[in-house]
């Protein structure tokens, strides 16, 4: 991360902090990231950092807000660019993988938050993100069934769960291999198998 000016506007400082946390999460266990490490990464003092965030949880909440806003915005853009529901599902699949490849710290943070025992604001936001994502998939699958692209017998909830689970599987394997970029090569083949499971036979 390039050194940042110490005299940034408040909104920009918060955005830079989010960027720093995502970068650090790609390099180490997000649960081990301290506010001192974030400040050091940004060439700031902890005092300067806390002028914009009251505590560490507020920083994590800002990161979750950023993830939710940017991922869902990309998903919505991908959906609008396609004319059929199956094409839109594939576009969402590709978009999600590209987002993770560009920000490998994001899934590490999401997995970490969802595994925490306590019900924190960042964890609630992570759950909300998954719910909103699932709602978009439900709309696409139901439209696909209504338009004859997707088999009417397909269980919509199960199909949405499998979609998200397939992405999570690819992400987890890539994190274990230490190569998030490798996911891109697997996307066409993996989505083809998913598509065959839900599309209507002609």
C-alpha positions in Angstrom: 0.0 0.0 0.0 1.4 3.4 -0.9 1.9 5.9 1.9 -1.2 8.1 2.3 -1.4 11.8 3.1 -2.0 12.4 6.8 -4.4 15.2 6.0 -7.2 13.5 4.1 -10.9 14.4 4.4 -12.8 12.2 6.9 -14.7 10.1 4.2 -11.5 9.5 2.3 -9.6 8.5 5.4 -12.3 6.0 6.3 -12.2 4.6 2.7 -8.4 4.3 2.9 -8.8 2.5 6.3 -11.1 -0.1 4.7 -8.7 -0.6 1.9 -5.9 -1.2 4.4 -7.9 -3.8 6.3 -8.7 -5.7 3.1 -5.1 -5.7 2.1 -4.0 -6.9 5.5 -6.6 -9.6 5.5 -5.2 -11.0 2.3 -1.8 -11.4 4.0 -2.8 -12.7 7.5 -5.6 -14.1 9.6 -8.1 -11.2 9.9 -8.8 -12.0 13.5 -5.1 -11.3 14.3 -5.2 -7.8 12.7 -4.8 -5.1 15.4 -5.6 -1.4 15.2 -1.9 -0.7 15.7 -1.2 -2.9 12.6 -3.8 -1.0 10.6 -2.4 2.3 11.6 1.2 1.2 10.9 0.1 -0.1 7.4 -1.4 3.4 6.8 1.6 5.3 8.2 -0.6 6.8 11.0 -0.7 6.7 14.7 -3.5 4.8 16.5 -4.8 8.1 17.8 -5.2 9.4 14.2 -7.1 6.2 13.3 -9.5 6.5 16.3 -10.4 10.0 15.3 -12.4 8.3 12.5 -13.5 5.1 14.2 -14.4 4.7 17.9 -13.1 1.1 18.1 -12.0 -1.9 16.1 -15.5 -3.2 15.6 -16.5 0.0 13.9 -13.7 -0.5 11.4 -14.8 -4.0 10.7 -18.4 -2.8 10.3 -17.2 -0.2 7.7 -15.3 -3.0 5.9 -18.5 -5.2 5.8 -20.5 -2.2 4.5 -17.9 -1.7 1.7 -18.0 -5.4 0.8 -21.8 -5.5 0.7 -22.2 -2.3 -1.3 -19.5 -3.1 -3.9 -20.2 -6.8 -4.4 -24.0 -6.3 -4.7 -23.5 -3.4 -7.1 -21.3 -5.6 -9.3 -23.9 -8.4 -9.1 -26.7 -6.0 -10.1 -24.7 -4.6 -13.0 -24.0 -8.2 -14.2 -27.6 -9.1 -14.1 -28.8 -6.0 -16.0 -26.3 -6.7 -18.8 -27.8 -10.0 -19.7 -31.0 -10.9 -21.6 -31.7 -14.4 -20.2 -31.8 -15.6 -16.6 -29.2 -18.4 -17.2 -26.8 -15.9 -18.8 -27.4 -13.6 -15.8 -26.7 -16.4 -13.3 -23.4 -17.2 -15.1 -22.5 -13.5 -15.2 -23.1 -13.3 -11.4 -21.0 -16.3 -10.9 -18.1 -14.9 -12.9 -18.5 -11.5 -11.3 -18.3 -12.9 -7.8 -15.2 -14.9 -8.6 -13.5 -11.8 -10.2 -14.4 -9.8 -7.1 -12.8 -12.3 -4.8 -9.7 -12.6 -7.1 -9.3 -8.9 -6.9 -9.9 -8.7 -3.1 -8.7 -12.0 -1.6 -8.9 -10.6 1.9 -12.7 -10.3 1.6 -13.6 -14.0 1.9 -11.2 -14.5 4.7 -13.0 -11.7 6.6 -16.4 -13.0 5.8 -15.6 -16.5 6.9 -14.0 -15.2 10.0 -17.0 -13.0 11.0 -19.6 -15.8 10.3 -17.7 -18.2 12.6 -17.6 -15.8 15.6 -19.7 -16.9 18.5 -20.8 -13.4 19.5 -23.4 -11.5 17.5 -21.4 -8.5 16.4 -22.5 -5.7 14.0 -20.0 -6.9 11.3 -21.4 -10.5 11.7 -25.0 -9.2 11.3 -23.9 -7.3 8.2 -22.2 -10.4 6.7 -25.5 -12.4 7.3 -27.5 -9.6 5.7 -25.2 -9.6 2.6 -25.7 -13.4 2.2 -29.5 -12.9 2.5 -29.6 -10.1 -0.1 -27.4 -12.1 -2.4 -29.7 -15.1 -2.0 -32.8 -13.0 -2.7 -31.2 -11.9 -6.1 -30.6 -15.5 -7.0 -34.2 -16.5 -6.0 -35.5 -13.8 -8.4 -33.3 -15.1 -11.3 -34.2 -18.7 -10.7 -37.9 -18.1 -10.5 -37.9 -15.9 -13.6 -35.9 -18.6 -15.4 -38.5 -21.2 -14.4 -41.3 -18.9 -15.6 -39.6 -18.3 -18.9 -38.9 -21.9 -19.5 -35.1 -21.8 -19.2 -34.9 -23.5 -15.9 -36.6 -26.8 -15.0 -39.9 -26.0 -13.2 -39.2 -28.9 -10.8 -36.0 -27.3 -9.6 -36.0 -26.4 -5.9 -35.3 -22.7 -5.9 -33.9 -22.5 -2.4 -31.6 -25.5 -3.0 -30.5 -24.1 -6.3 -29.5 -20.8 -4.7 -27.8 -22.6 -1.8 -25.8 -24.7 -4.3 -24.8 -21.6 -6.3 -23.4 -19.9 -3.3 -21.9 -23.1 -2.0 -20.1 -23.8 -5.3 -18.5 -20.3 -5.2 -17.5 -20.8 -1.6 -15.9 -24.1 -2.5 -13.9 -22.6 -5.3 -12.8 -19.8 -3.0 -11.9 -22.1 -0.1 -9.8 -24.3 -2.4 -8.0 -21.3 -3.9 -7.2 -19.9 -0.4 -5.8 -23.3 0.7 -3.7 -23.4 -2.5 -2.6 -19.8 -1.9 -3.6 -18.9 -5.5 -7.0 -17.0 -5.8 -6.3 -16.3 -9.4 -6.6 -20.0 -10.2 -10.3 -19.8 -9.7 -10.8 -18.0 -13.0 -9.7 -21.0 -15.0 -12.2 -23.3 -13.3 -15.3 -21.1 -13.6 -16.5 -22.1 -17.1 -16.3 -25.9 -16.4 -17.8 -25.6 -12.9 -20.7 -23.4 -14.0 -21.4 -25.7 -16.9 -22.0 -28.5 -14.4 -24.2 -26.2 -12.2 -26.2 -25.1 -15.3 -26.8 -28.7 -16.4 -28.4 -29.4 -13.1 -31.0 -26.7 -13.3 -31.7 -25.9 -16.9 -34.8 -27.3 -18.7 -34.2 -30.2 -21.0 -35.2 -29.6 -24.6 
